[in-house]
């Protein structure tokens, strides 16, 4: 199965565009290899407005969100999918401007799996994706929590994997999926903030529903959610098979495996590839298919069991 991302997604920055009745999207001016065209900020509702993922602390983006509030409208909820720097920091400024509370699963450490917490306690730090360590929501949302405004209802779904405190939000047959699923790239899973075991479980959980469309944290709407999830799961399973095949030749660490598997990856991106391989090795260790020689760590040598 192959997937080619659309090349025609290039909306104007800072403009609140209606993408379906009752829903607008404002593109943030933070394009990068990790964010594609930039962060998608969603504005849901007609009178009481929910802002989903206000984005990074960029003054012009704050003004763009506030400018989208029309006569008779008020921002009543500020909702954050997860505490990466391209999604959450502007929440506090927007809250101060509007009086609306910030809602999320928890702070940047909430929802972290036990194995990832142990790795973090041992000194493993994030891989440069940018964690908002100052993030603290006003209202905590548990899995299944319902949020309501005038004319709209959202249900929170805890979907850890890309990040421990990651939430997706059900709006009828629509899912605001944050960075769990994206149409332009596979989602990053980088320990200790990302956990591949959780990620695969979250994908499988979301796959059980029949969704009409996914609105992701970056990129165009995903109009074939089931196919995209199948691609993403197959992609990860394929990478796992490559790692197992490479280890069949003998024990190796994550870096050695990455250089052997990611043969067309530029040297500057080998670090990210190495962390991706390590995420798979942690998952395979949990499934008792591989084991580290000694303590589980990013530098450990792994062997097949």
HURA-V953405 format. One record per residue. N is the residue number from 1. RES is the residue in three letters. PSI is psi in degrees with one decimal (none if undefined). NEAR is the number of other C-alpha atoms within 10 Angstrom. D_LAST is the distance of its C-alpha to the last C-alpha in whole Angstrom. Layout:
n->[N N]
res->[RES RES]
psi->[PSI PSI]
near->[NEAR NEAR]
d_last->[D_LAST D_LAST]
This chain:
n->[1 2 3 4 5 6 7 8 9 10 11 12 13 14 15 16 17 18 19 20 21 22 23 24 25 26 27 28 29 30 31 32 33 34 35 36 37 38 39 40 41 42 43 44 45 46 47 48 49 50 51 52 53 54 55 56 57 58 59 60 61 62 63 64 65 66 67 68 69 70 71 72 73 74 75 76 77 78 79 80 81 82 83 84 85 86 87 88 89 90 91 92 93 94 95 96 97 98 99 100 101 102 103 104 105 106 107 108 109 110 111 112 113 114 115 116 117 118 119 120 121 122 123 124 125 126 127 128 129 130 131 132 133 134 135 136 137 138 139 140 141 142 143 144 145 146 147 148 149 150 151 152 153 154 155 156 157 158 159 160 161 162 163 164 165 166 167 168 169 170 171 172 173 174 175 176 177 178 179 180 181 182 183 184 185 186 187 188 189 190 191 192 193 194 195 196 197 198 199 200 201 202 203 204 205 206 207 208 209 210 211 212 213 214 215 216 217 218 219 220 221 222 223 224 225 226 227 228 229 230 231 232 233 234 235 236 237 238 239 240 241 242 243 244 245 246 247 248 249 250 251 252 253 254 255 256 257 258 259 260 261 262 263 264 265 266 267 268 269 270 271 272 273 274 275 276 277 278 279 280 281 282 283 284 285 286 287 288 289 290 291 292 293 294 295 296 297 298 299 300 301 302 303 304 305]
res->[UNK UNK UNK UNK UNK UNK UNK UNK UNK UNK UNK UNK UNK UNK UNK UNK UNK UNK UNK UNK UNK UNK UNK UNK UNK UNK UNK UNK UNK UNK UNK UNK UNK UNK UNK UNK UNK UNK UNK UNK UNK UNK UNK UNK UNK UNK UNK UNK UNK UNK UNK UNK UNK UNK UNK UNK UNK UNK UNK UNK UNK UNK UNK UNK UNK UNK UNK UNK UNK UNK UNK UNK UNK UNK UNK UNK UNK UNK UNK UNK UNK UNK UNK UNK UNK UNK UNK UNK UNK UNK UNK UNK UNK UNK UNK UNK UNK UNK UNK UNK UNK UNK UNK UNK UNK UNK UNK UNK UNK UNK UNK UNK UNK UNK UNK UNK UNK UNK UNK UNK UNK UNK UNK UNK UNK UNK UNK UNK UNK UNK UNK UNK UNK UNK UNK UNK UNK UNK UNK UNK UNK UNK UNK UNK UNK UNK UNK UNK UNK UNK UNK UNK UNK UNK UNK UNK UNK UNK UNK UNK UNK UNK UNK UNK UNK UNK UNK UNK UNK UNK UNK UNK UNK UNK UNK UNK UNK UNK UNK UNK UNK UNK UNK UNK UNK UNK UNK UNK UNK UNK UNK UNK UNK UNK UNK UNK UNK UNK UNK UNK UNK UNK UNK UNK UNK UNK UNK UNK UNK UNK UNK UNK UNK UNK UNK UNK UNK UNK UNK UNK UNK UNK UNK UNK UNK UNK UNK UNK UNK UNK UNK UNK UNK UNK UNK UNK UNK UNK UNK UNK UNK UNK UNK UNK UNK UNK UNK UNK UNK UNK UNK UNK UNK UNK UNK UNK UNK UNK UNK UNK UNK UNK UNK UNK UNK UNK UNK UNK UNK UNK UNK UNK UNK UNK UNK UNK UNK UNK UNK UNK UNK UNK UNK UNK UNK UNK UNK UNK UNK UNK UNK UNK UNK UNK UNK UNK UNK UNK UNK UNK UNK UNK UNK UNK UNK]
psi->[134.2 162.0 127.4 118.2 149.2 144.3 7.6 11.5 100.0 62.4 161.4 144.4 140.3 14.3 129.3 101.4 130.4 125.1 -16.6 164.1 127.1 3.8 128.3 157.3 134.2 120.5 129.1 145.1 61.0 52.8 147.5 170.3 -21.6 -20.4 1.5 -125.2 -18.9 176.9 135.7 118.9 127.4 140.3 113.1 131.8 170.0 -35.7 -64.3 119.9 136.2 127.9 118.7 120.9 77.9 -23.4 -164.7 168.6 83.4 120.5 -44.2 -31.2 -37.9 -46.7 -36.6 -40.8 -47.1 -35.0 -20.6 -9.2 112.9 -177.4 133.6 3.8 153.1 135.2 118.0 -17.8 135.8 113.3 132.1 126.4 -37.7 165.3 51.0 153.6 -18.5 4.0 -36.9 -28.2 -34.3 -10.0 -41.8 -42.5 -43.8 -36.6 -42.7 -35.0 -31.9 -18.8 1.0 141.5 157.8 127.5 134.5 173.6 -35.2 -168.6 -172.6 -17.9 -7.8 140.8 1.7 134.2 162.0 -42.5 -37.2 -33.9 -38.6 -40.6 -41.1 -41.9 -28.9 -3.0 -2.6 124.5 169.8 160.4 23.3 8.2 -17.7 89.4 135.1 83.7 -12.2 -3.7 128.0 113.4 157.8 -34.3 127.8 135.8 118.8 163.8 127.2 -4.7 141.4 132.2 131.4 141.5 -177.4 102.7 3.1 152.8 134.0 146.1 128.2 135.8 116.9 116.4 67.1 164.6 -63.6 -36.4 148.2 -35.8 20.8 128.7 144.5 162.8 122.6 128.4 88.6 -121.7 18.6 143.0 123.7 106.3 6.4 -128.4 13.2 -44.8 134.1 150.5 -16.6 -12.6 163.2 149.3 142.5 136.0 106.6 107.7 149.6 -0.4 -30.8 144.9 115.9 -34.8 -46.7 -39.6 -46.7 -36.7 -39.2 -42.4 -43.6 -38.0 -47.2 -33.8 -21.7 -15.5 152.4 97.7 149.5 -42.1 148.5 134.2 112.0 169.0 -19.9 141.4 -176.9 161.6 143.8 104.4 -8.3 70.0 -42.8 -43.7 -39.5 -41.1 -42.0 -42.6 -44.8 -43.5 -43.4 -38.5 -46.4 -41.3 -36.3 -40.2 -39.8 -44.1 -38.2 -40.6 -44.1 -41.5 -39.4 -37.6 -19.1 -22.9 -10.2 163.2 149.0 160.7 176.2 -39.8 -46.0 -42.5 -41.5 -42.3 -25.9 -30.4 -43.4 65.7 -22.1 8.9 131.7 147.2 -33.6 -20.0 3.0 -32.0 -46.2 -39.3 -37.8 -41.5 -33.8 -43.6 -41.2 -38.6 -41.5 -40.0 -37.3 -44.3 -44.3 -32.9 -43.4 -30.9 3.0 37.6 -23.3 167.9 143.0 150.4 96.8 -147.8 142.5 120.6 166.7 -22.7 -1.3 152.4 134.6 151.5 154.9 146.0 none]
near->[8 8 12 8 13 12 9 7 13 13 14 13 18 20 17 20 17 14 12 9 9 14 16 19 24 24 27 28 18 18 13 10 8 15 18 16 21 23 27 28 25 27 26 26 21 19 18 18 24 25 23 26 26 30 27 22 18 15 10 13 23 20 12 17 23 15 12 18 17 10 7 8 13 18 25 20 23 27 27 31 29 30 30 24 18 26 27 28 24 22 28 22 14 22 17 10 12 15 15 21 19 23 20 26 27 23 18 22 17 16 19 22 20 9 16 19 17 15 19 17 11 11 11 16 13 15 17 9 14 11 21 18 13 13 23 20 22 15 13 14 20 15 15 13 14 14 16 13 17 12 12 16 15 21 20 23 25 22 29 28 29 26 32 27 25 29 28 28 28 19 15 12 11 16 23 25 23 26 25 28 25 24 24 18 17 16 16 23 25 26 27 26 28 26 26 25 19 20 22 20 15 19 19 14 13 19 17 9 11 11 18 14 17 26 26 23 28 25 24 21 17 21 14 13 24 19 14 20 19 14 16 24 18 14 15 15 14 12 15 17 12 16 23 19 13 18 17 13 10 10 18 21 21 25 22 14 21 23 16 13 18 15 10 9 12 8 11 8 10 17 16 18 22 22 23 23 27 27 24 25 28 24 20 19 18 13 11 11 13 19 21 21 14 9 11 18 21 21 13 19 18 24 20 20 10]
d_last->[29 31 33 36 37 41 43 46 45 47 49 52 51 52 54 53 53 53 50 51 53 53 50 51 48 49 47 47 47 44 42 39 36 35 37 39 43 42 42 43 45 46 50 50 53 57 58 56 53 49 48 44 42 45 43 44 47 49 53 54 51 52 56 54 53 56 58 57 58 61 64 64 60 58 54 53 50 47 44 41 37 35 36 35 38 39 40 41 43 47 46 48 51 51 52 54 56 56 56 53 50 46 44 40 37 37 37 34 32 32 30 27 24 23 20 22 25 22 22 25 27 25 27 25 28 28 28 32 32 35 35 38 38 41 41 42 43 46 45 41 40 38 36 38 41 44 46 50 53 56 55 51 48 44 41 39 35 32 30 28 25 27 29 28 32 32 35 36 39 40 44 45 43 42 39 39 36 36 33 30 31 34 35 35 32 28 28 27 24 24 22 24 27 24 21 20 18 22 23 22 23 26 27 26 29 31 31 32 35 38 39 42 41 39 40 38 38 39 40 42 42 39 41 38 36 34 33 32 29 28 28 26 24 23 23 20 18 19 18 15 14 16 13 10 13 13 10 10 13 11 11 13 15 16 20 19 17 20 22 20 20 23 26 29 29 31 31 32 29 26 26 26 23 21 21 21 17 17 18 15 12 14 14 10 9 12 10 7 5 5 7 10 11 14 16 15 17 19 19 15 13 9 6 4 0]
